[in-house]
């Protein structure tokens, strides 16, 4: 029975592509071991058929031994049936290994992107991440798929070589030396193939990134008349990918030709040696039949070797790209109970900035450099690590010593970009489906988004388009705020982090949201990153950052009167022009 990989896949070694392949193979060693065992039995049964055929011919035609002839025929039938049954099992194991390898790699990338969002964004483009999931994971899995056939080919080749060596030294040496020589000849094409595949893979990732960016900004491009320029850029990059693909195809075609030509020459030479062995009297009629049958059989391990070599090259390139996305090896997150879990309702501390978020209070965070507040919330949500120094701390326990999923359950982050997805609006506000309609509507009221529901034909059951394109920026922002407020009602959520939750709404709407947010979050730990005086005036405590460090704290009104730096930041924020609230086109 095929099962999905672990919900939390083990971290593989990312020291090198080979180390990655070995560690991922070790993660499914049971299914690989089963596949290898079945593959050896399957290939051994096929390798035994030529030997039994030769002995049966000797028994029936040379020695006229009818009993051995019947036994030989029955044994050939048994080997054929055994080969067929083990072939089906081998294919089942191979499919299982392929699926598990691809899914485990895709899950690994998904978990890594979720755990290290911004760190991944700084290291790999969207296109590279998409290509790693859609292209590299299956290419890596191809290597696991062929593992059983490769193991069976090695064992059967060794057994056949020993048998032929005992039959005739010259033929045995020809086989034992010839096949490794053919493999060595194929290796000459591996390095240029790997280099060209790496270049093609990089070009594919860049093209996917360009396409994703163009589609995401299509509305803007239409507004400025930039469709033709971006179409030309995409066409040019497409041609680069095509040229890289042609370069790969050229080397790949040579390797494919070698898979046909070299084994053909080898088998022709083996047949010639066997025929001269009969003429010289060294081989009998049954021995000649055996060599002919073995010659036909050896095509399978030869083709398997060259195919495995090609897939090994592809898997190394894929592993190299996956490592580029997932980054260097990270220490595994401790399991539950490895370190003491923080007690509920504890203080949240960021040593890098000196910010302390006190439990039960609505805290405002102000910075002349808005990116600083975002960096702090990313550290609190464990989406990024500090450039230097210790990690953020919750109730005395460093967040990097807690499992990432536990951090996400206890600290909820709503980022500045209001992301919505296609589907019923109810699922956007209550993605977990844990809340009845009155609670959902209460969150909508807190975000002052009732007018959004009023304009929808089916209210919460209305299906919205991808990324909420039917809404204006302000409407998307308020719906995202409603979602954050509702999710923060979960009993395990201790801290709510809001980044610029009202930057796209007008002053009257912002004032209502500020008042309702204060009431909804009364007695609960909340951090709001904003320079809006309407929001800050409703905060229990306001903290000012300068040069990435805390320089002042107090109430909004106290800081207005006592700190000139604070006044400058807040006054500048009042000059912003929010996006209109009418629905987008």
N, C-alpha and C positions, 0 to 999 in steps of 0.2 A: 504494500500500500504506500503510495507516494504522499508524503506530508510536506507542509511548508517548512522553511527554515525557522530557526529560533526567532521569537519576537525581538530579542536583543542579540544580534549576531556577534560572535566573539571578534575582537579586533585582530586582524591579520597583521603579519609583519609587512611593513612598507619600506624595509631597508633596500630592497632591490626587487625587480620584477620576478626573478627566480624565487626569492624568499617569499614573495606574496603568493605565487602559484603553489609552493610547497605548503604554506600555512593554510591556504584555503582548501587544498586537497586533504590536509589533515583534519579539517573541520568536518568532512564527510567521509572519513576513512572507512566506516562500516560499509556503506554502499559501494565505495570504490573497491574494497577488499572482496566483497561479494561479486562485483562485476569482473574483477581480475580472475578470480577462481573459476567462474563460469566461462570466461573467455578462453582460459587455458584448456579446459575440458572440451569446449566447442572446437577450438583449433586443433587440439590433439586428435580428436576423432576424425577430422578431415585429413590430418597428416597420416593417420594409420591406414586409411583406405588404400592409397597406392601400394603400401607395403603388403597388405593382405591380398590385393589384386595380383601382385607379382608372385607371391607364394602360391596362390590358388592356381594361377596359370602353370606354374611348375608342377603342382600336384596333379592337375588334370591332363596336361598335354605332354609333359616330359616323363613323369613317373607313372602316369595312368592310375593314380590313386583316387578312386571314386569317393572314398570316405572323406579324405582331406579336401576333395573338391566340394562336396556338399557342405562340410563344416566351414570352408572358406566363404562359400556363397552366403550361408546364413550369417556369418560374421560381418560380411559386407553390408547385408541388410540391417543388422543391428547397429553397426556404426553409422549408417545413413539415418536411421531413426534417431539415434542418440545425437547426431549432429543437428538434426532438425529441431529436436526439443531444446537442446542447450542453446541453439541459435535464437529461439524465441525468448528464452530467459535472458540471454546476453543482451538482446535488443531492449528488453524491458529494463534491465539494469542500466543500460547505456542511456535510455531516455530519462530514467530517474536521475542519474548523475548529471545529465545536461540541465534538466529543469532545476534541480537543487543548486547547481553551481551558478546558473544565471540568476535565479531568484535570490540566492544568498548575497551575491554581489550587488544586485539592485537594492536589496534591503540595506546592505552595508552603506551604500552611497546615500540612500534616503535618510538613514539614521544620522550619518555624519553631517549631511547638509542641515538637518533639523537641529543638531546639537551645536554646530559651529557656523551658523548662517553667514555672518559677516566675514569670518575668517575665510570661508570658502569663496565668497564673492571677491575677495581681494586676491585670490590665487587662481581662480578659474572662472571663465565666462559661463553664461547660461548655456550657450551652445555646447561647450565642452562637457558640462554636467549632463546635458541631454544625450550627447553622443556616448558618454560613458555608460549610461543606463541602457540606451537602445541598441548600441553597436558593440561596445567593448565587453559588456557582460556576456552576451551570446558567444562572442569569439573566444573568451576565456573558457566558457562552458564547453565549446567544441573540443578542447583538449581533454576534458574529463570524459567526454563521450567516446573518444577513441582509445582511452587508456586500456580497456579490456581487450580490444583487438590487438593492440601493440604488445601487451603482455603475452597473449596467446601466440602471436607471431614469433616472439623471441623464443618461447619454450619449444614450439613446434620446429622452428629452424634449427635449434640445438639438437633436438632428437633426430630430425631427418639427417643432419650433418653426420652425427655419430653412426647412424645406420649405413649411410652411403660410404663412410670411411671404412667400415667393416666389410662392406661389399667390394669396394675397389678404392685403393688409396688415392689414385689419381683423380677420380671423380669426387671423392670426399674432400680432398684438398681444394679442388676447383670450387666447390660449393662454399667451403668454410672461408676461403679467401675472397671469392668473387663477390658475395653479397655484402660483406663489410666494405669492399672497395666501391661498390655501387653507392652505398650510403655515403661514403666519404666524397664521392663525386657530386652528389646532390648538395652536400654541405657548402660547396663552393658558391652556390647560388643563394645561400641563406642570408649572408650579410648584406648584399645589395638589396635583396628583397625586403629585409627588415628595415633598412634605412628608408627605402621608398615608401613602405607602408606607414612609417612614422610620419613622413612628410604629408602623405595623403590624409592621415588621420587628423593632423593639425589643421590642414586646410578645410576638412569637413567640419571640424569644430568651429572654426572662424566663420564659415558660411552659415551654419545654423545660428550662431550668435547674431550675425547681421540680419538674418531673416526674422528672428525673434524680436530684435530691436525695431526693425522696420514695421512689423505688424503691430507692435505695441504703440508705436508713435504714428500710426497711419493717419489719424485724425489731425495731428499737428502738421504732418507733411502736406496733407491736402490744403490746410489753411495757408501755408506759405508757398504752395506750388512746387514742392520739392519731390513729387513722385518720380519725375523723369530722372532726376539726378540719382536717387536711391535705386531706381530700377537699373540704371547703367552700372552702378557700383555692384549690385547683386549679380548682374550678368557677368561682369568682369571676374568676380570672385568665383562664380560658377565655372568659368572657363579654367581658372587656376585649379579647381578641384578636378575638373575633367582631365587636364594635362597630368596632374599627379596620378590620377587613376590609370591613365594610359601607360605611364611609366611603371606602375605596379604591374599592370597586365603584361607588359613586355617581359619582365623578369619571371612573372608567374607562368607565362606561356612556355618559357624555356624550362622551368621546373616541371611543368606538365609534360612537355615533350621528353624530358629525361626520364619521367616515370614510364613512358612507353618504349623509348629507344633502348635505354640501358638494360632494363630487364629482358627485352627482346633479344639483344645481342648475347646476354648472359645465357639465356635459355637455349638459344641456337648453338652456342658453344658447348653447353652441357649435352645436348642431343648428339652433336657430332662426336664427342668423346664416348658416349654410350654406344653409338653405332660402331665405332672402331674397336671398342672393347669386345663386341660380339664377333667382329671379323677376326680379331686376334685370338679369340677363344678364351678371353679372361672372364666374359660374362655369358650367362645362359639366356635362353629366350625369356624366362620369367624375370631375370634381372633387367633385361632390356625394357620389358613392359613396366617394371617398377620405376626405372629411371624416367621413362616417358610420362608416367602418371605423376611422379614427383615433380617433373618439370612443369607440368600443368598446375600442380598445387602450389609450387613456389611463387607463382605470379601473385597469389593472394598476400603472403607476408611481404613480398617486395613492394607491392603497391601500398600496403599498410604502412611500411616504414617511411616511404616518401610522403605519404599523406600526413603521418604523424609529425614528420619534420616540418611540413608546411604549417600545420596547425600549431606547432610549438612556437614558430616564428610569430604567427598572428597573436597567439596568447601572450607572448612576451610584450609585444607592442601594446596590446590591450591592457595588460597589467601596468605597464609604464604610464599609460594615460589615466588609469584608475588611481594610481598612486599620486599623480599630479593633482587630482581632484580631492582625494581624501587626505593628502598631506603626510608628513612624517608620522612615525609611530607615536601614539599617545598612550600614556599609562591607562590601563583599564579602570573604569569607574568602579569604586568599591561596591560590593554587594550590600544589600540591606542588612544592617546590623553590624557591619564592619567597624564603623565609627559611630559615636553617639549622635543620634539625630537631634537637631535643635528643638527646644521646647516651643510649643505654639505661642504666638504673640511676642516673639523676641524682637530685639532691635536689629535693624539692617544697617551694615556698615560697609563703606567703601574706603579702604585704607589709602588707595591711590589719590583720592581727592580730599579725604577727611570728612566726607558726607555721612551723617548719621540720620537714618529715618526712624523716628520714634514710633513705637507701637500705638495704635489707636488714634493717630492724628492724621489730618490732611496736610501734607507738606508740599510746599511749592518750591521748585528748583529753578533758579534764574541764572543765566550765564550770558555774557556778552558774545560768546562764541557758542551758538546753538549746538554745534557738533559735540561739545563737551558733555552736555546733558544726555545726549543720545548714547555716547560711549559709556557713560555710567550705567544707564538702564540696561545696555547690552551686557555689561559685566554682572549686574544683578540677575539677569535672566540666563546667565552662562552661555550667551551667544558669542562672547569674546572674552579673552583673558587680558589682564592688565599688561602694559608694555614692560613693566618691571614691578617688583615688589609683590606682596602677598595678594591673594584673591579676596573678593568680597566675602563678608561674614554675615551669617544669620544666626542670631541668638548664641554667639560665641563659637559657632561651627563654620569653618571655611567652606564656601560653596563648592570648591573644587574637590572636596573630600566627600561630597554627597553625590549619589547617583543623579544623572541629568534629569531623569523622569521625575524624581522626587522634587528637584528644584522647580521644574515646570509646574508641578501640581501645587506647590506652595507659593510661588511667585508668578503672577500673571502679568504679561507685558502686552500693551496695545500700542503699536508703533504709529508713527506719524502718517504713514501711507495707508489710507483706508482701503484695504483689499476686500473685495466681495467676489463671490463665485456664482456660477450659473446654477439655477435651481430655485425651489420655493424660497421666498423671503424668510419664512419661519426658520428654515434651516440655516440661514445666514446669521440670524440673531441668536438662535438656540441650537448650535451645531451638535450638541450632545443629546438633544431631545429630552432633557430632564425636567423641563419646566412647563407648567400649564399656561394657557393663554393669559390669565390675569397677571402672572409674573412677567411674561414676555412684554405685555403692554405696559407694565409699570416701568420696565427698563427703557422702553421706547419713550415713555413720558419723561424720564430722567434726562434722556438725550434730546428732548424737545423735537422728536421726529414724528409726531402724530400727523403732521401735514403730509408727510411722505406716504403714510398708509392711506390717508384720505384720497390721494390721487391715484391709487391703484385699484383696478377693477375688482380684484378678489382679496384685497387686504393682505394678510399674512400668507395666504395661499397663492399669491401671484408669483409666477415664475419669472425671474429676472435674467437678464442676459449676462454673458461672460464679463467678469470684472465690474458688473453693475454699470455698464456703459449708458444705460437709460437714465441714470441719475446724474445730477451735478456733483461737483467735488464736495460741496457743503453737505449735500444729502448723504453721499457715501460716508462722509466723516461722522455724521450723527448716527447713522446705522451701525457703523463700526464701534462707536462709543456705547451704543445700547448693547451690543454684543459683549463688550468688555465688562460692562456693569453687571449684566446678567450672569456671565461666567464667574465673576468674582463672588457671586452668591454661593458658590459651591463651598461646603464646609471646610474642605482641605486648603482652599486658597486663603493665604494669610496676608499677602501684600499685592496691591494693584498698582501697576506702573502705567501712567498715561503720558504719552509724548505728544505735545501740541494737539490736544483733542479738539480745540475750537479754532484752529488757525484759518479755516475756510468758511466761517459763518460771520454774520453781521453782529454788531454790538448788542442789539436788543436780544437776539437769540442767545448770544454768548452769556449775557447776564442771567437769563433764565436757566441755562444749563449750569452755570456756576452755582446758583442757589440750590437747584435740585440735586446736583452732585454732592454738595456739602451735606444735604439732608440724607441722601441715600447712603453715603459712606460714613455717617456719624459713628464714632467709636471703632472704626476699622482703619487699618494702616493703608494709606494711599500716598503715592508720590506723583505729583503733576509737574512735568517739565514744560514750562511756559513762561513767557514774559508778558502775558496779558494782565493788565491791572485788574480787570473784572474777575478773572479767576483767582489771582493772587490775593485779592481782598477777602475772598471767602476761605482762604487757607488758615489753618490754625497756626502754621509756622512757615516762614519763608527763609530759604537759604540762598545766598549769593555766592557765585563762583567767579574767580578771576585767575587767569593763567592755570586753569585746571584744579584750583584748590579753593576750599571754603574760606571766604574772607569776612563774611558777616552773616548774621541770622537774627531773626525777630519776626514781628508781624509786618505785613505789607505797609501799613500806615507809619509805623515807627521807622522802618527803613527809608521810606520816602522823605522823612524829615531829617534823618541823621546820616544818610550815606549818599554821597553825590554819584558814586559809580552806579548804585542801584537806580537812582533817578534817571540817569542817562539811558540805561538799558530799557527801562519801562517806558520812558517817553518815546524812544525810537520805535518801540513796538506799537504804539498807538497810531503811528502814521501808516501802517500797513493797510492794504486794500483787499478785503476778503473777496473770494469768488462769489458771484451771484448764485442764488439758490434755485433758479429755475432749472427744470430738467434739461439734461444735455441732449444734443441732437443725435 
